Structures are given as C-alpha cells and as structure tokens.
Amino acid sequence: MELCYQLPVLPLDRPVPKHVLSRRGAISFSSSSSLFGAPDPRQLSQRRGAISYDSSDQTALYIRMLGACVIFKQLFSNVRVRSQVGFEPERRGSHPYLGIDFRTLHSRAESAGSIPVRRIRRLFSFQRHLLPSRLLRGPPHLNPLHILDEDYCGQAKCMLEKVGSWNFNIFLFDRLTNGNSLVYLTFNLLNQYGLIELFQLDMVKVRRFLVLVQEDYHNQNPYHNAVHAADVTQAMHCYLREPKLAQSLTSCDILLGLLAAATHDLDHPGVNQPFLIKTNHYLAALYRNTSVLENHHWRSAVGLLRETEVFSHLPTEDSLSIERQLGSLILATDISRQNEYLSRFRTHLDEDDLCLGNASHRHFILQMALKCADICNPCRPWELSKQWSEKVTDEFFHQGDIEKKHKLEVSPLCDREANTISSVQIGFMTYVVEPLFAEWARFSDTRLSQTMLGHLGLNKASWSAMEPEASGSSEEGESELTRVTEEPSSRALSQGSQKS
C-alpha cells in the first residue's frame, strides 16, 4: 500500500497532457497544485487518489482512493491492459502446448500479497532521482515532441544525450523511464536522425506503434524482452555512426536499421526454434520449420506497422518495399545461418569488393550490423555484459527444465546440470562472437571496434577465471554450438523469403 505513494502527482486543477495519459505508469490526483513536483512525504496523505497498473502483471489494476488500496483482477487470462485503449482481448502472443503457456513460461511464483522486487526497485529509483533532477534542471520548458514527460526528463534525458556511448547502461535507463526504455530510446533516435520529419511520419502513429511493439515483448522472459530490444537498438545506433556507414547509408537505410533492431525479437516466446519444432507448435508448421522465430518476429512487426498505419501515407509500393527489406534484416538474425553470413562477409573483405554505393551491398552491411548488435553483449563493459550473460543463461536453463519435465530431449546449452554460465559464455564467445566481430573490425577498423574486441577479451578472461576446468568441457561446448549455428532447417529460407 505504501508503494502507491511513490506515484507521480498531477493536480486536479491542471489538465492532464496527452503524452502523460499515454504512459504505461500511473496518474495520481491531488487536491492542490502545491503538491505538483516533488511532494513532501508529509503532504502525501492529501492525495485524492491514484490509478495505476503493475507492468509485471498486466491483468491487474491498482486503485488508490482515500486511503484504501483495492486490487481488481480480471477474471479471464486473455485480457491485457493497453495504453490509451483500456482492456483489449489478446490477439497476439504464443499459444500453450503441452500445457505450457508461453506468456507465463518464465514467470516466478510469488506469495500472496508480495510485491515484485523489480517494481520496488523501479519506484524507489524513480523517487530517488526525481527531486535532484528537478532542482538541477530549473524551470520546466516545453518540448513540442513530448519525447519524455516532465517526470522523467531529468535523469533519463541526460542519458539520452549520451545514447551514442558504448558504455550506455540500458538497465539504468529502463528504470528511469519506468520500464519504457524501448519506446523512449527508439522515438528519440528517430527524431535525432530527422526521420520523422523527413518521411512526414505522424508522431502519434509512431508512438502508438512503439508502445504496441514494447507491449508485445514478453517481459517475463529473462533475456528476450523489451530491454534487450532497446539494447540492440542502441548498439545499432552506435554502428550507424561509424564513419563508413555514416557516409554511405541513406535515410531509408537508417530507418530500416532502427526499426529492425527494435522489432527483431518481437513476441519472442522465450524458447528456441528446436523447442517449437519438437512440440509441434503451430508457428513451426506455419513457417515449415524454417527460421520460425525470425519469420514470426518479422510478420508481427509488419502487422503492427499496418495496424498503426505508420506508412499509410506512402505509395503502396514503397511501404511494401520497406516491409520486405525489414524482413530481410530480421531474418538475418537467425543464428542457424551464422556461418553462411560470416563466410559471405569474409569473402567480400578478402576480395575487397564491397561498394557501399551499391544498394544491395549497403543492405548486406546493415544485416551484418544487426547481427553484431544482436549478440554484442559479450563486447560490453563487464558490469553490463555479466548481467546479460546471466539473463540469457537463465532463459536457456529454464527451457531445459521444461524439456526435462515433459520428457523431451534437452536442447543444446539448456541443461543446467551439464553446463555452467561460464562454460556457456566461453563457448559462445569463442565460436560465435569472436569470429563475427573480428571480421567486423576488418571492415570498420575504428576505435569502437577495438573497444569491443578489448571488452570481449577481458570478459572472456573473467569467465575463464570462474571456470577452472573449462578446457575439459571445451570440446562438448564446441559441438553444441556447432549444432546451434548449423541448424539444417535453414536450407529452405531463401525460398520461404521469396514466397513472402
């Protein structure tokens, strides 16, 4: 009940801005404008009420009225809370197979009345930064784009000014934006590149699209969630600023790169392709066991683009071209095609025949940049890289537990009894990350490339120090990674993408 007091305040005698109404947080009402800003805890009892919902439980409404906190639970599990449009039946998302509901696959059971630790940390972090940020920034100023509302434009806006830094802490940014890192970061980048004005995009439609994208990520997933998408988008921004790309890419290339990064794992169920195939999931049948997840991410993104009519003002052939190129970028993130793309990249570099004046070559470089951004976590500073490593391994091991429970063959790298976090990470860095980023450094030999390789070497050494017997399991790790990166089901991808 105390957490209700942590909500931001809007007085009754001032209109509520539209950009505040669209926020996935809460609106709290007070009886006086004197409470507007950073309220004195002694005055919080004067609040008339507050309405909010917990981002980790989208089927609950928390209503605070005159000292009473009542929780209303929806009676049906297929109802979600959505910004601006209220309750809406679930139309997307995964379907349960073998009694498994992918929407709650990675959920952690909580005791009755308990409050999620993530929510407590987020609210406390917000309250801690609210007062200092307001004192430092002085009188509020009007921002015509409303990229961030007044409550968040202190610390979060300061971070966005350094969004091109490779040390950008996406976890902190997600806390400062109350779990809306993907929306704010992507919208900021689209505006920073001048794409909204250049393509005459409707800001309301763009924001609605980004909100729907963020909501269609499963935040119960330890790794494949909206924060990962925001992190990949930020990494993509860093690559787009590299000299070779910045001098050659068109505005359309940049738009495609950012949209692909933001949607590349859209509606990810938290399990891999072999799991969907072995459980006869309908997506595996729909896409004929070929780049199942990547095809689904692409189709989900196209569905949201059409639903929000972001490109409805463009000629039909242009919007269809954007959708096709978006699919080509997302399909390139299929890890089972890693060696195919890497070999092609290495051949281009050996023959020195890459011409970024050629549209097809620019698109290929965008594919490689997105592949690098997708698996760049081992190249981040240790304090960030370690968190991502723990999250992705947690997701792998949880899938392995589900497979054991249902008497299925455990997928590679998913058996917590046969693998450790350090062994998984050492193998991944050695056989997947290092070869890719070594070739990227050949293509773009810049300070950023050397920084990434430097972090990669230090992080690998740190994991090796935690794995004294790593050499004994190296052959096993290599064989499992080979199975992952050379999945035979990718043989029909080119045919499938052409039919699409």
Secondary structure, DSSP 8 states (H G I E B T S, - for coil): -GGGGGS-EEETTS---HHHHTSSSEEEEES-GGGSSS--GGGGGG--EEEE--TT-TTEEEEEETTEEEEEE-S-TTEEEETTTEEEE--SS---BTTB-TTSTT-----TT---HHHHHHHHHHHHHHHHHHHHH-S----TT-SS-TTTTTHHHHHHTTTT-TT--HHHHHHHTTT-HHHHHHHHHHHHTTHHHHTT--HHHHHHHHHHHHHTS-TTSSSSSHHHHHHHHHHHHHHHTSHHHHHH--HHHHHHHHHHHHHTTTT--SS-HHHHHHTT-HHHHHTTTSSHHHHHHHHHHHHHHHHHTTTTTS-HHHHHHHHHHHHHHHHTT-GGGHHHHHHHHHHHHHHT---TTSHHHHHHHHHHHHHHHHT-GGGS-HHHHHHHHHHHHHHHHHHHHHHHHTT----TT--TTT--HHHHHHHHIIIIIHHHHHHHHHHS-SHHHHHHHHHHHHHHHHHHHH-TTGGGGHHHHHHHHHHHHT-GGGGGHHHHHHH-
